[in-house]
Structures are given as C-alpha cells and as structure tokens.
Amino acid sequence: MTKKSKCEFDEYVCDILENKYFLETKKDLHHGTSKYEHSLRVAKLSYKLGKFFKADLRSVSRAGLLHDFFFGTRKENPENSYLRHPVTASNNAQKYFNVTELEREAIKTHMFHHVLIKKIFPFVNRKEKATIKEFKPKSKEGWIICLSDLIVSIGECERFQFTYAFNVAVLLVFNIILFKN
C-alpha cells in the first residue's frame, strides 16, 4: 500500500481499530490466527480490490474489518455458527459502529460461496440453514468482501487450501453459469 493509500485506509477504520469491543477479537483464534489479524487482512485486501473495481472504499474497508465481528467461537453459540455468523457480525457492526446499509449487506453476505457449496452438497453442515437469496451479495462491495475473505482464508488455512481452492473454482463456475446478465 502506498503511504497515501495507507493514510486513507487508516482514516476509514481508525475508530474500529481503537474500539475496546473490536480489540476483543485479538483473543479469538480464527483460521490459525487471531480474528483481529484475519479481519485486518481482509479489510486491506478489500480496500485494494475496491480501488481496482472502483467501489466505495470506505464501505469495503469497514465491512472487511467487521465481517467476522462476533464474540467467541463459532461453536460456542448457535448465532456464531458457520453460516449464521455473518448475520451476528452484521448486527454487532450496526450496534457498535452504526454502519451503513451497504456495509451491513456486505458483512451479511460474505459467506455466499459456502452457501452455494451447501446447496450443491447438502450433506455439508446439515444443521445449517441458509438460502441463496438471503446470502447472495447485492452490491459490488459485497462481492469484494466475499472474495477478499476467501482469498485471505486460503492463505491462512494451509491445511484447508484444497477445500478453499475447490470452493473458489465452484464459485466461479456457478457465477458464470447462473448469474450471467
């Protein structure tokens, strides 16, 4: 990131990074790192992709940082589960940071690729309920958060790289086939 870009990014997210509730994410392990570090990586990549795709940079930076803003682990509470945690994170982002509707939608839909995988392979996470309509990103910013989270997760989860690579491939194929304009 250039110095100018770093200053701009920092300006968008400084209130979040200094917030005592967000700092609690440093204690939670996520993809083999802290949830804080994971979210910061997603936010920075989202900012870079946002520049490339001419998206709302403030929204992608903030949504990227808050996409996993839930307390505890996915196994501790049903609302933190694999496919439901985006809703929890979106609600927390609204509660603690009064995010915009665009940011809220991007946070809520960041697991869309996993919803597609579940629809294709219903035996995966059988207890989880999620619909494509509910979790399909409705904005460029939403797609950027979804893609950034996936890319960062691949890098963080070496033991799951094949699964994530497979998910990316399936996501791209289905986007090409199902969502053509």
C-alpha positions in Angstrom: 0.0 0.0 0.0 1.3 3.5 -0.8 1.6 6.0 2.0 -1.3 7.9 0.7 -3.5 4.7 0.5 -2.4 3.7 4.0 -3.4 7.1 5.4 -6.8 6.9 3.6 -7.4 3.3 4.8 -6.5 4.2 8.3 -8.8 7.2 8.2 -11.7 4.9 7.3 -11.1 2.3 10.0 -9.3 4.1 12.9 -12.4 4.2 15.1 -12.9 0.5 14.7 -9.3 -0.4 15.4 -9.3 1.6 18.6 -12.6 0.3 19.9 -12.4 -1.8 23.0 -15.0 -4.3 21.8 -13.3 -4.8 18.5 -10.0 -5.2 20.3 -11.5 -8.3 22.0 -11.2 -10.1 18.6 -7.5 -10.3 19.3 -8.3 -13.1 21.8 -10.3 -15.3 19.4 -8.5 -17.8 17.2 -9.7 -17.8 13.6 -8.1 -19.7 10.7 -5.0 -20.3 12.7 -4.5 -16.6 13.6 -6.4 -14.1 15.6 -9.8 -12.9 14.4 -8.3 -9.4 14.6 -5.4 -10.2 12.3 -7.7 -12.1 9.8 -10.1 -9.2 9.7 -7.4 -6.6 9.2 -6.0 -8.7 6.2 -9.5 -8.9 4.7 -10.0 -5.2 5.1 -6.7 -4.3 3.5 -7.3 -6.6 0.5 -10.9 -5.3 0.2 -9.5 -1.8 0.1 -7.1 -2.8 -2.7 -9.7 -4.6 -4.7 -12.1 -1.8 -4.1 -9.7 0.6 -5.7 -9.3 -1.7 -8.7 -13.0 -2.2 -9.1 -13.9 1.5 -8.3 -16.0 0.5 -5.3 -16.9 2.6 -2.2 -13.5 2.4 -0.4 -14.8 3.4 2.9 -17.5 0.8 2.8 -15.3 -2.1 1.7 -12.6 -1.2 4.3 -15.1 -1.0 7.2 -17.1 -4.1 6.1 -13.9 -6.1 5.6 -12.8 -5.2 9.1 -16.1 -6.1 10.6 -17.1 -9.1 8.6 -16.3 -11.5 11.4 -17.2 -9.2 14.3 -18.8 -11.7 16.7 -17.7 -12.7 20.1 -16.4 -16.1 21.0 -16.1 -19.0 18.6 -18.5 -20.5 16.0 -19.1 -23.5 18.2 -19.9 -21.6 21.4 -23.2 -20.1 20.3 -25.7 -21.1 17.5 -25.7 -17.5 16.2 -21.9 -17.7 15.6 -22.2 -20.9 13.5 -20.6 -21.4 10.2 -23.3 -19.8 8.0 -25.1 -17.7 10.7 -22.1 -15.7 12.0 -22.4 -13.1 9.2 -25.8 -12.1 10.5 -24.4 -11.8 14.0 -21.4 -9.8 12.8 -23.7 -7.5 10.8 -25.9 -6.9 13.9 -22.8 -6.2 16.0 -21.4 -3.9 13.4 -24.6 -1.9 13.5 -24.8 -1.9 17.3 -21.2 -0.8 17.9 -20.4 1.2 14.8 -23.7 2.3 13.2 -22.5 1.0 9.8 -24.3 2.0 6.6 -26.8 -0.4 4.9 -24.2 -1.1 2.2 -21.6 -2.1 4.8 -24.2 -4.2 6.6 -25.2 -6.1 3.5 -21.5 -6.8 2.6 -20.9 -8.2 6.0 -24.0 -10.3 6.0 -23.3 -11.9 2.6 -19.6 -12.6 2.9 -20.1 -16.4 3.2 -22.1 -16.7 -0.1 -19.6 -19.1 -1.6 -20.2 -21.5 1.2 -24.0 -21.3 0.8 -23.5 -22.3 -2.8 -21.4 -25.3 -1.8 -24.0 -26.3 0.8 -26.7 -26.2 -1.9 -24.7 -28.4 -4.2 -23.6 -30.7 -1.4 -26.5 -30.7 1.2 -24.7 -33.2 3.4 -22.2 -30.4 4.3 -23.2 -28.7 7.6 -26.6 -30.4 7.7 -27.8 -28.4 10.7 -27.1 -25.1 9.0 -30.0 -23.4 7.1 -29.2 -20.6 4.6 -30.8 -19.6 1.3 -29.0 -18.3 -1.7 -31.5 -15.3 -1.9 -30.6 -14.3 1.7 -26.9 -14.5 1.3 -26.2 -13.5 -2.3 -24.3 -10.2 -2.4 -26.4 -7.4 -3.8 -23.5 -5.0 -4.4 -20.0 -4.8 -5.8 -18.8 -4.1 -2.3 -20.5 -7.3 -1.1 -18.8 -9.4 -3.8 -15.4 -7.8 -2.9 -15.8 -8.7 0.8 -16.8 -12.3 -0.1 -13.8 -12.7 -2.4 -11.3 -11.0 0.0 -12.4 -13.2 2.9 -12.0 -16.3 0.7 -8.5 -15.3 -0.6 -7.3 -14.4 2.9 -8.7 -17.6 4.4 -6.9 -19.7 1.8 -3.6 -18.1 2.8 -4.3 -18.6 6.5 -5.6 -22.2 6.3 -2.8 -24.2 4.7 -4.4 -27.4 5.8 -7.6 -26.4 4.1 -6.1 -25.0 0.9 -7.5 -27.7 -1.4 -11.0 -27.3 0.0 -10.9 -23.5 -0.4 -9.4 -23.8 -3.9 -12.3 -26.2 -4.8 -14.8 -23.7 -3.3 -13.3 -20.9 -5.4 -13.5 -23.0 -8.5 -17.1 -23.9 -7.9 -18.0 -20.3 -7.0 -16.5 -19.0 -10.3 -18.2 -21.7 -12.4 -21.6 -21.1 -10.8 -21.3 -17.3 -11.1 -20.5 -17.7 -14.8 -23.4 -20.2 -15.4 -26.1 -19.0 -13.1 -25.6 -15.3 -12.7 -24.9 -14.1 -16.3 -26.7 -10.9 -17.2 
